[in-house]
């Protein structure tokens, strides 16, 4: 049960309801519960969803890489909504079963992104010039910026959802 009462979808302001509808239709959202909690601050909730939309629907990083990073961070934050939802058909159960930056199953580009995500979520003080040099081998500067921002959003969202316990309606989305 959520620590903060979710607002019923019908009671959210129309722009936020519209954003939730778009988010569920595009699989950007795994659950409406966190957004319904954020609905107590509708303008901030809408800004958060608009930022998510930029990465999910207009991002530079491909959906497989984004999904691998998202799920790796979800494993670290233990966000149930994030762990259960699936946002890309390009990631399968075998990928998830061995989701780590040192697994040869993943391309060197994916390994670099996963390593960055692991450090970002678990040991951010270890991120140094060498890590950025490695990213620079596989990603453009705008892609590195997007990866950094995406990791930040996923880490914050996962922690926030976990702390609020705002995920009781979450169901696996394939």
N, C-alpha and C positions, 0 to 999 in steps of 0.2 A: 504494500500500500504506500502510495506517495506521501511523503512528509508534508507536502504542500498540496492543498486540494486542486486537482485539475479543473479547469473551467470547461463546461460542456461545449462541444464544437459549435453548436447553434448559438451560443452566447458570445462567441468571439467576434470582434469587429470584422466586417465583411472583407477588408483587404487581407487580414490574417487568415480567415477561413479560405479565401481564394488561394493563398500561398500554401496552406496545408493541403488543399486539394491537388495543386500542381505537384507538391512534394511527394504525395503518396502515388500519384499517377506515374511519375517518373522514377519511382523507387528511391528517391533521394531520402525519404523518411521511412524508417523501419517501424515507427510507432508515432501516434499522435499525442501520447501522454506527455512527453517532455514539453512539446510546444503548448499544450493546454495548460501546463504549469507556468510556462513563460508568459502565457496570455495575461497574467496579472500585470505585465508590462508590455502591452501589445506593440508599441513602436520598437522596442528593443528586440522582441521576438521576431518581428517582421524583418528587422535589419539582419538578425542572425540567419534567418531563412534565405534572405537575398544573398548573403555571403556564401552559404552552402550551395545555393543555386549556381553561383559563378563557378565554383569548382566542379560540381556534379554535371552541369549541363553545358558549360562554356569553358571548361578547363583546358590547359595545355597538356596535362598528363593524361595518358590513355586510361580507360576505365579499369582495365586489369590491374595496372600498377597502383592506381588510386585505391582500389578495393583491397589489394594485398596490404598496403600501408594502413588503411583504415582498420582492417581486421587484426593486424599485428598490434596496433595501439589498443584496440578493444581488448585483446588478450591481456595486456598490461594493466589497463584501467579496470578490468573485469566488469565492463558495462554490458549488462545482459541484452539490452535493446540493440547495441552495436554488434554483439557477438552473434545474435540470431539472424539479423537482417542480411539480405544479400542484395547488393546493388549492381553486380555485374555477372552476366552469364559466362564471362571469360575466366572466372575463378571457380574451381570445382572442389569437391570434398577432399580429393587427394592433395590439392594445394594447401588446403586449410590444415590437414593432418600433419603437415611437415613445415608449417609456416615459421621459417627462421632465416635470417640473413646468410647463414653459412650453408644452406641446402643447395646442392647442385641442380635441383629441379628448376630453380629460378635463373633467369638470365643474369648476366653481370650487372646490367642496368637495374633490374629488380632487386638484386642482392644489395647494391649500393643504396637504393632507396629504403629497403627494409633495415639495413644497418643504421641508417640515419634515423629512421622512425624509432628503432629500439633505443638508441642513445637519447633521442629527443624526449622520449617518454620515461626512460629509466635511469639515464646517467648523462644528463645534458651538459655537465661540466667537462665531459670527455670530448665534446665536439670541438675540434680545433681546425687549424689550417689544413692538416692532412686529410681530414674528413671532407672538407670543402674541395680540396684538390681532387679527391676521388670522385666526388659528385660531378665536378667539372669535366671529367673524362666522358661522362655519359649523358649529361644534361646541359642545356643552355642556361644562361643566367636567369632568364625569366622562368624557366622550369624549376630551377633551384629555389627561387623565391616562392613559387607556387607550392613546391613540396614543403618548404618551411612553414608557410601559412596554413597549409592543409593539415600538417602534423599538429600545429598549435590549436587549430579548431577542433580536430578530433580528440586531442588530449583534454582540452577544456570541456568539450561536450560530453565525453565519456565520464569524466570526473563529476561534472555537474549532475548528470543523469543518475549516476550511482549514488551520490550523496543525497539527492532528492528522493531516491527510490522511485523514480518516475518511469516505470516500465512494465507495470503489471499486465497490460493488454498486448504486449509484444508477441507476435507470432512469426515463425520463419517465413520469409518472403523469397520465393525462387523466381 
